[in-house]
C-alpha cells in the first residue's frame, strides 16, 4: 500500500491594519471608554516596619498588604485622623 499524504491547509488571518472600519463603529468605541474618577480625602497607608508608602485608602477600608521593600505583612484598618 502506498502512503497517502494529506495536503497541508493553512488559514490566513487578516491583520488589524487591513480591516476597514466604518465611522459608526469608531464612534461607538469612543463612547465605551471608562470615565476617570478622582477620589479625594485619601489617607496614606505606610508600612509599620520601614515606613514605606504602601497605598492611599479611604476611611473605613481594611487592607492586608505585603511591603515591597521589607516584605512585612501589614494588616491595616484605616480610621479617621
Order of alpha helices (4+ residues) and beta strands (2+ residues): alpha-beta-beta-beta-beta
